[in-house]
Amino acid sequence: MTGKSRLIIEPLQAAHERSSFACGTLALDR
């Protein structure tokens, strides 16, 4: 993996983890 792709992929993974965590909390609220 090149440094440039890492700069792109890591923020995407972090955003995906936050969105999936938010979806999990919303499901628990229901």
Secondary structure by P-SEA (a helix, b strand, c coil): ccaaaaaaaaaaaaaaaaaaaaaaaaaaac
